[in-house]
Amino acid sequence: MTTHSPVDPPHALADLMSADEPAATDPATGEGGPAVPAPGRTRRRRRRPLLIALALLGVLLLGGAGAAWWTVHQLGSNIHREDGVFDRAALPDAGPRPEADPAAGKAMNILLVGSDSRGPASTGSEAQTDFEDQRGNRTDTMMVLHIPSDRSAIRAVSIPRDSWVPIPGHGEAKINAAFSWGGPRLLVATVEGVTGIRIDHYVAVDFDGFKAMVDALDGVDVTLPAAAHDPSQHVDFAAGVNHLDGARALQFVRQRHGLARGDFDRVVRQQQLLAAIAGKTLDEGVLSHPLRTKDLLDSMTRTMTVDSGFALTDMLGLASSLKNVRTSQLDFRTVPTTGTGWRQKQSVVLLDDARAAELFTAVRKDTVWPKAAKGETWKP
């Protein structure tokens, strides 16, 4: 069963705005407007949207846009919500959910999913399928976003879509098959089973949402160390800076053939695009222009689905708690692997169980992450 977001009270946005800057008043109308930064505070205020956008694909941007509450009402209504994402009663083979480690305090773990359906929308307010009808779709992007208890950083662990893992009730298979077979509920249960990490919230964005965000920003720039040709899509990317509109951004993150490390490089490209969207938002001061901000967030939230327990007020509060995070405290990581192999006549990604367990333990306990091997980490 799916539901749409209830309207959160306007004081949630007002409280968040008052934490940074007072609202301005239009001399002609007497109506409130966007927050006006005090002298010397512009740089600090602009850093926050960069970190927020990168971490939650704009979910957290709802707390920094400075828009009127009716805009937040509309954005909240755009978001599609799923009931029963964490319900294990329907998945007896999954066993109980992992318990949160007391040592982790108020740390939060969010499963971020990117779906490349190339068909009827399966996420956001325009979704044409309900929970059960999502069977058959697959997820191309999976990240566990870890927000430390002290809100001092934002860390993301990418899980390659071809990772060979046990899926409750189905034996071993590629991890993205979990969504195809059982929707968000089975995917969450699979990720929790593999990692031992308790997932607090689920956020899914259709790839069309990425396209719309990029177009709303008038394109973004990504930098490649070498030229790349995609024989499947018949497109080329140059060494150095590439300016991408929405359509080309999708080609960029969809490329798999022609990359030296295949899906591993594709994961890095997904991380690059998220960083580019966040960087453009920062550099051009998008959040200081409410109308443009509204277009950006509207295009994104229309292709977004979250668990029914993730209220807009929760997102706003999380955004406010991350206001002191800096770019140096962002960390993209890919789950440690031993490379690729063949299982049941399929090319798959094989996890390095020992090293992955070290990383997952650090996430669970909210401690310092183990040192990454070459190719496992990427910084914007």
LOZAMAR-140802 format. One record per residue (C-alpha): x, y, z. Coordinates in pm, whole numbers, plus 50000, padded with zeros to 5 digits. Example, Ala and Ser with C-alpha at 12.3 -4.5 7.8 and 13.67 -1.06 7.14 Angstrom:
<sites>
px, py, pz
51230, 49550, 50780
51367, 49894, 50714
</sites>
This chain:
<sites>
px, py, pz
50000, 50000, 50000
50135, 50340, 49913
50060, 50677, 50062
50160, 51032, 49989
50323, 51267, 50232
50097, 51445, 50479
50145, 51817, 50506
50402, 51898, 50770
50335, 52211, 50976
50492, 52531, 50848
50677, 52592, 51174
50923, 52316, 51079
51065, 52531, 50803
51037, 52850, 51008
51234, 52695, 51294
51504, 52582, 51056
51530, 52922, 50890
51554, 53102, 51220
51852, 52888, 51316
52063, 53066, 51057
51922, 53397, 50937
51619, 53619, 50995
51363, 53631, 50717
51362, 53941, 50501
51053, 54158, 50444
50950, 54302, 50110
50919, 54681, 50161
50645, 54700, 49898
50420, 54422, 50025
50529, 54363, 50382
50546, 53991, 50309
50828, 53771, 50422
51087, 53654, 50173
51399, 53442, 50162
51651, 53466, 50439
51903, 53748, 50405
52254, 53650, 50511
52434, 53873, 50757
52776, 54007, 50650
53048, 53744, 50665
52805, 53453, 50685
52738, 53387, 50317
53018, 53135, 50275
52912, 52937, 50579
52548, 52934, 50468
52639, 52815, 50119
52849, 52526, 50241
52551, 52358, 50401
52346, 52306, 50084
52647, 52145, 49915
52679, 51877, 50181
52305, 51826, 50208
52251, 51790, 49836
52532, 51539, 49803
52413, 51323, 50088
52044, 51291, 50022
51989, 51396, 49662
51803, 51704, 49770
51588, 51540, 50038
51783, 51740, 50293
51785, 52048, 50072
51428, 52097, 50180
51572, 52234, 50502
51795, 52493, 50341
51596, 52633, 50055
51451, 52930, 50241
51122, 52887, 50050
50780, 52975, 50184
50599, 52701, 50372
50347, 52652, 50095
50635, 52552, 49870
50741, 52293, 50125
50379, 52175, 50133
50389, 52118, 49758
50726, 51944, 49767
50608, 51720, 50049
50301, 51628, 49846
50524, 51533, 49553
50703, 51267, 49753
50565, 50914, 49717
50564, 50702, 50033
50575, 50328, 50090
50420, 50149, 50386
50570, 49827, 50517
50927, 49880, 50393
51065, 49741, 50721
50794, 49480, 50780
50948, 49136, 50827
50619, 48952, 50885
50588, 48903, 50509
50950, 48780, 50485
50982, 48488, 50729
51307, 48373, 50567
51473, 48707, 50641
51481, 48660, 51016
51474, 48948, 51266
51610, 49292, 51180
51955, 49389, 51312
51947, 49576, 51640
52093, 49925, 51652
52428, 49923, 51835
52397, 50126, 52158
52747, 50261, 52094
52622, 50430, 51778
52399, 50670, 51969
52191, 50884, 51732
52376, 50777, 51417
52148, 50726, 51115
52171, 50491, 50818
51970, 50559, 50502
51944, 50322, 50206
51958, 50538, 49893
51841, 50369, 49573
51855, 50488, 49213
51617, 50312, 48974
51676, 50320, 48599
51334, 50192, 48493
51331, 50346, 48140
50955, 50294, 48153
50652, 50397, 48361
50757, 50584, 48673
50794, 50362, 48979
50897, 50635, 49221
50769, 50977, 49321
50421, 51127, 49295
50400, 51019, 48931
50449, 50652, 49015
50228, 50423, 48811
50292, 50116, 49024
50223, 50022, 49385
50446, 49825, 49622
50372, 49482, 49478
50370, 49597, 49114
50731, 49713, 49144
50837, 49353, 49096
51039, 49329, 48777
51213, 49666, 48818
51580, 49672, 48911
51800, 49915, 49098
52118, 50048, 48940
52243, 50253, 49233
52260, 50147, 49597
52428, 50345, 49871
52411, 50323, 50248
52435, 50681, 50371
52581, 50693, 50721
52518, 51005, 50929
52737, 50990, 51246
52583, 51049, 51585
52770, 51378, 51628
52668, 51489, 51274
53033, 51566, 51200
53044, 51400, 50856
52845, 51234, 50579
52965, 50898, 50453
52831, 50688, 50167
52898, 50319, 50101
52817, 50215, 49742
52711, 49855, 49685
52769, 49740, 49323
52443, 49621, 49169
52599, 49288, 49060
52720, 49196, 49409
52660, 48823, 49465
52476, 48793, 49797
52215, 48578, 49976
51860, 48705, 49919
51600, 48585, 50173
51379, 48316, 50021
51572, 48308, 49693
51921, 48176, 49764
52220, 48362, 49622
52183, 48613, 49341
52283, 48962, 49229
52174, 49211, 49492
51965, 49419, 49252
51744, 49116, 49190
51607, 49162, 49543
51412, 49469, 49437
51289, 49293, 49126
51160, 48999, 49329
51020, 49178, 49632
51036, 49556, 49601
51182, 49784, 49869
51092, 49543, 50151
51305, 49258, 50018
51586, 49493, 49916
51608, 49643, 50266
51600, 49296, 50422
51878, 49183, 50186
52100, 49482, 50259
52046, 49444, 50634
52125, 49073, 50612
52446, 49127, 50414
52576, 49420, 50618
52428, 49367, 50964
52347, 49740, 50955
52003, 49851, 51068
51855, 50077, 50799
51664, 50369, 50948
51514, 50511, 50629
51466, 50425, 50263
51495, 50682, 49980
51455, 50597, 49610
51493, 50831, 49312
51423, 50740, 48949
51703, 50826, 48706
51465, 51067, 48536
51491, 51265, 48858
51865, 51304, 48803
51800, 51420, 48448
51547, 51680, 48564
51780, 51809, 48835
52066, 51854, 48591
51844, 52040, 48344
51708, 52259, 48624
52071, 52358, 48693
52138, 52431, 48322
52381, 52140, 48314
52675, 52029, 48528
53046, 51969, 48470
53235, 51646, 48536
53607, 51587, 48485
53750, 51266, 48341
54117, 51165, 48353
54092, 51005, 48008
53857, 51000, 47710
53589, 50730, 47706
53379, 50580, 47427
53056, 50394, 47496
52996, 50147, 47210
52652, 50058, 47346
52511, 50412, 47358
52734, 50540, 47076
52855, 50839, 47277
53197, 50982, 47360
53326, 51168, 47664
53642, 51375, 47640
53939, 51381, 47873
53908, 51680, 48104
53593, 51880, 48168
53265, 51760, 48013
52953, 51977, 48034
52646, 51756, 48067
52281, 51842, 48015
52020, 51608, 48162
52012, 51362, 47873
52391, 51340, 47853
52415, 51304, 48231
52201, 50991, 48204
52431, 50857, 47933
52725, 50933, 48161
52595, 50733, 48457
52451, 50456, 48240
52778, 50379, 48065
52912, 50037, 48152
53083, 49919, 47834
53408, 50085, 47738
53512, 50154, 48097
53835, 49998, 48221
53676, 49861, 48541
53323, 49812, 48413
53062, 49848, 48687
53322, 49967, 48938
53388, 50273, 48723
53013, 50311, 48677
52977, 50339, 49054
53238, 50616, 49055
53044, 50795, 48782
52731, 50784, 48995
52928, 50942, 49276
53071, 51203, 49038
52728, 51307, 48915
52595, 51351, 49268
52897, 51564, 49354
52855, 51771, 49035
52489, 51843, 49112
52582, 51951, 49462
52875, 52161, 49339
52662, 52346, 49083
52403, 52416, 49351
52677, 52574, 49564
52877, 52763, 49303
52586, 52945, 49143
52404, 53023, 49466
52095, 52839, 49346
51952, 52827, 49696
51959, 53206, 49722
51706, 53224, 49435
51381, 53071, 49565
51209, 53034, 49228
51499, 52844, 49078
51536, 52639, 49395
51169, 52546, 49376
51211, 52423, 49017
51512, 52216, 49120
51345, 52056, 49419
51013, 52009, 49241
51180, 51817, 48958
51358, 51597, 49208
51077, 51524, 49452
50840, 51417, 49174
51057, 51110, 49121
51126, 51036, 49487
50991, 50762, 49712
51064, 50727, 50084
50948, 50499, 50363
50626, 50619, 50528
50808, 50690, 50854
51039, 50952, 50703
50836, 51269, 50759
50929, 51601, 50606
50987, 51740, 50955
51244, 51463, 51010
51424, 51567, 50691
51424, 51930, 50798
51563, 51844, 51140
51834, 51629, 50988
51929, 51911, 50751
51965, 52152, 51040
52183, 51908, 51236
52429, 51885, 50945
52487, 52259, 50909
52850, 52245, 51030
52966, 51965, 50800
53238, 52065, 50551
53344, 51924, 50215
53649, 51756, 50370
53413, 51550, 50584
53244, 51381, 50287
53350, 51027, 50209
53240, 50801, 49922
53334, 50437, 49962
53267, 50122, 49759
53219, 49794, 49946
53549, 49596, 49941
53549, 49319, 49682
53781, 49053, 49551
53689, 49143, 49194
53452, 48972, 48956
53369, 48609, 48886
53109, 48377, 48736
52811, 48233, 48921
52530, 48043, 48747
52659, 48164, 48409
52648, 48527, 48524
52929, 48777, 48561
52906, 48896, 48922
53090, 49107, 49179
53238, 48907, 49469
53251, 49081, 49807
53563, 49058, 50022
53381, 48920, 50325
53655, 48991, 50580
53730, 49348, 50474
53364, 49428, 50409
53282, 49307, 50760
53534, 49555, 50903
53367, 49840, 50716
53015, 49731, 50811
53118, 49699, 51178
53254, 50054, 51172
52924, 50177, 51029
52720, 49986, 51287
52927, 50110, 51578
52970, 50462, 51435
53349, 50445, 51460
53634, 50547, 51228
53620, 50358, 50900
53908, 50123, 50807
54158, 50241, 50550
54035, 50198, 50193
54228, 50011, 49926
54303, 50168, 49589
53986, 50219, 49389
53751, 50182, 49688
53724, 50551, 49775
53648, 50869, 49584
53644, 51233, 49698
53462, 51521, 49522
</sites>
